[in-house]
């Protein structure tokens, strides 16, 4: 009796392994697997082609839009192109992955239902991710900044990044600083945005000349210079405006000039215009003054202190 039981127990695994081997030798099994693999490969290739087609359609749409009356800004269009292309890519690959799973007869609905329950549980611990995506959506919707803009990002009044926007996504934004550093900022932490690229920049240029100069004549020379040559500076939006005498310090008369430039171009324009004005005034026999200190009062005071 015991021998029969042992024999039966030993034969069952051998028979099970034999059945598996027979199934593996079945040509129809491998034909079915090859067919499903081929279908999955076709779906993946179709997804890659479809992603390229959709991306090209989005690019062409905005190219046509840029030539119409509703063209908008190029930075805004580029930002929308990146966001729409990313969203389309994610959607297409999600659908294709579901189709591949169905090809292999996997319970997609069950997996989605289980993923929904797991996602609900994870959602409570991923509130910051949801906050980042919602904030990113409103940044794009409200057009707070676009790719290529120069911005300062604050969190609760503290500056966390300042530089050029390299990319804007639903979860995070990438900003390149002055020295090439890369800031990757979750959108949910962005409380305040200062955008320097939205409107024209204003720069105040102060030129110092001697108080002994005829200031009316100096201003007239500058006015004629701006009238004739201001358009040589491409980044200037309008002719510089002479505001007049700003102050007198240490024997210098400070003449202030207001420059209106294209966004974020005021630094370079101010430097170039200061040099051009200096050279022009020197050609007219007017030189930039050197600060002077009247030491007579100082000598009188020293003498008085020594006499005491």
RODO-2510 file (C-alpha; in nm, 4 decimals, decimal comma):
residues 308
     n   res          X          Y          Z
     1     x     0,0000     0,0000     0,0000
     2     x     0,2733     0,2443     0,1009
     3     x     0,4733     0,1520    -0,2077
     4     x     0,1746     0,2269    -0,4340
     5     x     0,1283     0,5672    -0,2679
     6     x     0,4952     0,6523    -0,3098
     7     x     0,4868     0,5417    -0,6731
     8     x     0,1759     0,7511    -0,7440
     9     x     0,3299     1,0554    -0,5697
    10     x     0,6458     1,0237    -0,7757
    11     x     0,4629     0,9757    -1,1041
    12     x     0,2417     1,2866    -1,0721
    13     x     0,5252     1,5473    -1,0986
    14     x     0,6783     1,3486    -1,3832
    15     x     0,3469     1,3438    -1,5694
    16     x     0,2982     1,7172    -1,5034
    17     x     0,6440     1,7983    -1,6391
    18     x     0,5774     1,5734    -1,9370
    19     x     0,2561     1,7599    -2,0153
    20     x     0,4409     2,0901    -2,0030
    21     x     0,7081     1,9601    -2,2365
    22     x     0,4424     1,8299    -2,4765
    23     x     0,2740     2,1700    -2,4764
    24     x     0,6040     2,3434    -2,5414
    25     x     0,6582     2,1135    -2,8397
    26     x     0,3180     2,2066    -2,9816
    27     x     0,3712     2,4175    -3,2970
    28     x     0,0325     2,5865    -3,2535
    29     x     0,1459     2,7305    -2,9203
    30     x     0,4498     2,8956    -3,0726
    31     x     0,2488     3,0120    -3,3706
    32     x     0,0073     3,1810    -3,1296
    33     x     0,2899     3,3417    -2,9310
    34     x     0,4614     3,4606    -3,2493
    35     x     0,1306     3,6025    -3,3750
    36     x     0,0742     3,7965    -3,0518
    37     x     0,4319     3,9224    -3,0472
    38     x     0,3930     4,0361    -3,4078
    39     x     0,0696     4,2168    -3,3213
    40     x     0,2365     4,3843    -3,0232
    41     x     0,5330     4,4885    -3,2405
    42     x     0,2980     4,6321    -3,5029
    43     x     0,1117     4,8281    -3,2341
    44     x     0,4380     4,9689    -3,0954
    45     x     0,5606     5,0718    -3,4416
    46     x     0,2201     5,2249    -3,5166
    47     x     0,2393     5,4198    -3,1885
    48     x     0,5822     5,5576    -3,2768
    49     x     0,4591     5,6646    -3,6210
    50     x     0,1400     5,8128    -3,4757
    51     x     0,3368     6,0135    -3,2177
    52     x     0,5503     6,1633    -3,4934
    53     x     0,2447     6,2413    -3,7055
    54     x     0,0618     6,4089    -3,4176
    55     x     0,3705     6,6086    -3,3199
    56     x     0,4133     6,7207    -3,6807
    57     x     0,0440     6,8179    -3,6978
    58     x     0,0810     7,0265    -3,3815
    59     x     0,3911     7,1976    -3,5232
    60     x     0,2156     7,2705    -3,8533
    61     x    -0,0928     7,4027    -3,6759
    62     x     0,1104     7,6595    -3,4862
    63     x     0,3094     7,7489    -3,7968
    64     x    -0,0166     7,8290    -3,9740
    65     x    -0,1400     8,0109    -3,6642
    66     x     0,1766     8,2236    -3,6540
    67     x     0,0904     8,3572    -4,0014
    68     x    -0,2680     8,4469    -3,9115
    69     x    -0,4103     8,7401    -3,7188
    70     x    -0,4288     8,5244    -3,4055
    71     x    -0,0610     8,4344    -3,4173
    72     x     0,0191     8,5313    -3,0556
    73     x     0,3725     8,5437    -2,9232
    74     x     0,6344     8,2950    -3,0429
    75     x     0,7291     8,2074    -2,6823
    76     x     0,3669     8,1318    -2,5963
    77     x     0,3271     7,9155    -2,9060
    78     x     0,6455     7,7202    -2,8289
    79     x     0,5279     7,6561    -2,4735
    80     x     0,1902     7,5269    -2,5948
    81     x     0,3620     7,3090    -2,8560
    82     x     0,5748     7,1383    -2,5888
    83     x     0,2805     7,0826    -2,3531
    84     x     0,0467     6,9493    -2,6244
    85     x     0,3115     6,7198    -2,7703
    86     x     0,3924     6,5744    -2,4276
    87     x     0,0240     6,5209    -2,3488
    88     x    -0,0409     6,3562    -2,6867
    89     x     0,2610     6,1273    -2,6466
    90     x     0,1505     6,0107    -2,3018
    91     x    -0,2077     5,9479    -2,4202
    92     x    -0,1042     5,7532    -2,7307
    93     x     0,1381     5,5292    -2,5436
    94     x    -0,1174     5,4639    -2,2693
    95     x    -0,3755     5,3457    -2,5263
    96     x    -0,1192     5,1308    -2,7084
    97     x     0,0000     4,9651    -2,3878
    98     x    -0,3603     4,8759    -2,3017
    99     x    -0,4040     4,7252    -2,6503
   100     x    -0,0828     4,5242    -2,6143
   101     x    -0,2032     4,3839    -2,2829
   102     x    -0,5351     4,2849    -2,4427
   103     x    -0,3419     4,1149    -2,7230
   104     x    -0,1856     3,8822    -2,4662
   105     x    -0,5329     3,8196    -2,3118
   106     x    -0,4452     3,9941    -1,9883
   107     x    -0,7409     4,1252    -1,7804
   108     x    -0,7038     4,4938    -1,8620
   109     x    -1,0234     4,5966    -1,6844
   110     x    -0,9184     4,4140    -1,3722
   111     x    -0,5755     4,5738    -1,3866
   112     x    -0,7294     4,9186    -1,4330
   113     x    -0,9686     4,8616    -1,1440
   114     x    -0,6834     4,7467    -0,9225
   115     x    -0,4729     5,0395    -1,0379
   116     x    -0,7589     5,2710    -0,9491
   117     x    -0,7712     5,1391    -0,5937
   118     x    -0,3936     5,1562    -0,5622
   119     x    -0,3949     5,5014    -0,7176
   120     x    -0,6512     5,6185    -0,4655
   121     x    -0,4315     5,4942    -0,1831
   122     x    -0,1232     5,6505    -0,3362
   123     x    -0,3114     5,9722    -0,4005
   124     x    -0,3271     6,0519    -0,0316
   125     x     0,0505     6,0348    -0,0174
   126     x     0,1014     6,2150    -0,3488
   127     x    -0,0858     6,5327    -0,2761
   128     x     0,2209     6,7401    -0,3618
   129     x     0,2330     6,5810    -0,7085
   130     x    -0,1332     6,6666    -0,7663
   131     x    -0,0661     7,0207    -0,6429
   132     x     0,2302     7,0527    -0,8822
   133     x     0,0189     6,9461    -1,1804
   134     x    -0,2739     7,1720    -1,0934
   135     x    -0,0416     7,4683    -1,0430
   136     x     0,1365     7,3907    -1,3705
   137     x    -0,1992     7,3813    -1,5491
   138     x    -0,2928     7,7255    -1,4193
   139     x     0,0535     7,8667    -1,5023
   140     x    -0,0031     7,7622    -1,8631
   141     x    -0,3687     7,8700    -1,8644
   142     x    -0,2941     8,2145    -1,7190
   143     x     0,0165     8,2536    -1,9361
   144     x     0,2308     8,3545    -1,6369
   145     x     0,5527     8,2796    -1,8254
   146     x     0,6654     8,0988    -2,1371
   147     x     0,9729     7,9188    -2,2576
   148     x     1,2517     8,1708    -2,3138
   149     x     1,1194     8,4283    -2,0664
   150     x     1,3466     8,5722    -1,7988
   151     x     1,1745     8,5315    -1,4628
   152     x     1,2274     8,5462    -1,0899
   153     x     1,0472     8,2750    -0,8947
   154     x     0,9638     8,3277    -0,5286
   155     x     0,8361     8,0893    -0,2650
   156     x     0,6723     8,2617     0,0316
   157     x     0,8672     8,5790    -0,0432
   158     x     1,2040     8,4015    -0,0815
   159     x     1,3681     8,3948    -0,4249
   160     x     1,4391     8,0338    -0,5260
   161     x     1,5416     8,0892    -0,8885
   162     x     1,6096     8,3672    -1,1352
   163     x     1,6982     8,3169    -1,4990
   164     x     1,5729     8,2010    -1,8379
   165     x     1,2898     7,9472    -1,8605
   166     x     1,4197     7,6414    -2,0454
   167     x     1,1024     7,4345    -2,0242
   168     x     0,7593     7,4465    -1,8657
   169     x     0,5739     7,1266    -1,7791
   170     x     0,2725     7,0294    -1,5753
   171     x     0,4845     6,8988    -1,2869
   172     x     0,8014     7,1087    -1,2875
   173     x     0,9724     7,3983    -1,4605
   174     x     1,3393     7,4292    -1,5558
   175     x     1,5137     7,7654    -1,5215
   176     x     1,8752     7,8415    -1,6119
   177     x     2,0470     8,0965    -1,3874
   178     x     2,3019     8,3660    -1,4625
   179     x     2,6014     8,1352    -1,4161
   180     x     2,4573     7,8419    -1,6062
   181     x     2,3086     7,6662    -1,3051
   182     x     1,9904     7,4678    -1,3694
   183     x     1,6938     7,5045    -1,1337
   184     x     1,4268     7,2325    -1,1493
   185     x     1,1339     7,3697    -0,9509
   186     x     0,8117     7,1799    -0,8701
   187     x     0,5263     7,3998    -0,9856
   188     x     0,3464     7,3620    -0,6544
   189     x     0,6202     7,5613    -0,4784
   190     x     0,5843     7,8611    -0,7110
   191     x     0,3953     8,1292    -0,5179
   192     x     0,5130     8,4450    -0,6943
   193     x     0,6492     8,5050    -1,0429
   194     x     0,8215     8,8208    -1,1649
   195     x     0,8365     8,8111    -1,5454
   196     x     1,0928     9,0504    -1,6920
   197     x     1,0237     8,9538    -2,0541
   198     x     0,6620     9,0536    -2,0934
   199     x     0,6940     9,4294    -2,1479
   200     x     0,9581     9,6761    -2,2675
   201     x     1,2364     9,7592    -2,0218
   202     x     1,3173    10,1080    -1,8942
   203     x     1,6736    10,2134    -1,8110
   204     x     1,7991    10,5374    -1,6596
   205     x     2,1380    10,6470    -1,7962
   206     x     2,3236    10,9162    -1,5994
   207     x     2,6022    11,1149    -1,7659
   208     x     2,8314    11,3335    -1,5521
   209     x     2,9690    11,6568    -1,6926
   210     x     3,1380    11,9484    -1,5243
   211     x     2,9132    12,2068    -1,3602
   212     x     3,1093    12,4655    -1,5561
   213     x     2,9627    12,3377    -1,8832
   214     x     2,6615    12,5050    -2,0479
   215     x     2,4013    12,2397    -1,9610
   216     x     2,1493    12,3706    -2,2132
   217     x     2,4096    12,3322    -2,4860
   218     x     2,4957    11,9800    -2,3657
   219     x     2,1303    11,8786    -2,3720
   220     x     2,0896    12,0270    -2,7187
   221     x     2,3908    11,8265    -2,8430
   222     x     2,2452    11,5085    -2,6971
   223     x     1,9039    11,5810    -2,8492
   224     x     2,0557    11,6213    -3,1941
   225     x     2,2629    11,3052    -3,1457
   226     x     1,9574    11,0978    -3,0487
   227     x     1,7499    11,2431    -3,3309
   228     x     2,0071    11,1419    -3,5912
   229     x     2,1429    10,8124    -3,4595
   230     x     1,9126    10,6446    -3,2074
   231     x     1,7815    10,3998    -3,4676
   232     x     2,1314    10,2584    -3,5083
   233     x     2,0701    10,0742    -3,1804
   234     x     1,8300     9,7960    -3,2845
   235     x     1,7167     9,7151    -2,9330
   236     x     1,5849    10,0647    -2,8649
   237     x     1,2080    10,0919    -2,8943
   238     x     1,1888    10,4707    -2,9122
   239     x     1,4143    10,7741    -2,9169
   240     x     1,5881    10,8282    -2,5808
   241     x     1,4315    11,1015    -2,3711
   242     x     1,6485    11,3613    -2,1957
   243     x     1,4994    11,4130    -1,8516
   244     x     1,7389    11,6940    -1,7617
   245     x     1,9555    11,7769    -1,4625
   246     x     1,9263    11,4994    -1,2053
   247     x     2,1608    11,6465    -0,9437
   248     x     2,4934    11,8116    -0,8668
   249     x     2,7556    11,6224    -0,6661
   250     x     3,1281    11,6895    -0,6128
   251     x     3,1491    11,9422    -0,8939
   252     x     2,9596    11,7192    -1,1380
   253     x     2,6299    11,7895    -1,3099
   254     x     2,4333    11,4665    -1,3589
   255     x     2,2211    11,4630    -1,6736
   256     x     1,9677    11,1774    -1,6824
   257     x     1,8533    11,0057    -2,0023
   258     x     1,5674    10,7536    -2,0157
   259     x     1,5983    10,4568    -2,2522
   260     x     1,3142    10,2272    -2,3530
   261     x     1,4369     9,8935    -2,4860
   262     x     1,3039     9,5563    -2,5833
   263     x     1,2456     9,3190    -2,2872
   264     x     1,5648     9,2289    -2,0986
   265     x     1,7867     9,4241    -2,3410
   266     x     1,8350     9,7326    -2,1215
   267     x     2,1660     9,6154    -1,9705
   268     x     2,3483     9,5906    -2,3018
   269     x     2,1771     9,8942    -2,4544
   270     x     2,2705    10,1117    -2,1554
   271     x     2,6370    10,0148    -2,1815
   272     x     2,6516    10,0757    -2,5562
   273     x     2,4659    10,4071    -2,5383
   274     x     2,6861    10,5330    -2,2542
   275     x     2,9940    10,4685    -2,4675
   276     x     2,8398    10,6294    -2,7765
   277     x     2,7317    10,9379    -2,5812
   278     x     3,0761    10,9724    -2,4221
   279     x     3,2511    10,9558    -2,7593
   280     x     3,0085    11,2020    -2,9158
   281     x     3,0457    11,4546    -2,6352
   282     x     3,4250    11,4294    -2,6588
   283     x     3,4019    11,5014    -3,0317
   284     x     3,2125    11,8176    -2,9361
   285     x     3,4784    11,9160    -2,6804
   286     x     3,2771    11,8095    -2,3756
   287     x     3,4418    11,5564    -2,1474
   288     x     3,3021    11,3388    -1,8759
   289     x     3,3917    11,5044    -1,5480
   290     x     3,6119    11,3693    -1,2716
   291     x     3,4735    11,4048    -0,9175
   292     x     3,6309    11,6969    -0,7344
   293     x     3,6606    11,7567    -0,3658
   294     x     3,6938    12,1090    -0,2263
   295     x     3,9550    12,0725     0,0489
   296     x     3,9610    12,4430     0,1429
   297     x     3,7072    12,3960     0,4158
   298     x     3,8994    12,0917     0,5355
   299     x     4,2270    12,2933     0,5532
   300     x     4,0530    12,5787     0,7403
   301     x     3,9115    12,3320     0,9891
   302     x     4,2492    12,1677     1,0415
   303     x     4,4109    12,5069     1,0992
   304     x     4,1406    12,6031     1,3446
   305     x     4,1861    12,2774     1,5366
   306     x     4,5620    12,3306     1,5539
   307     x     4,5142    12,6896     1,6771
   308     x     4,2975    12,5679     1,9611
***
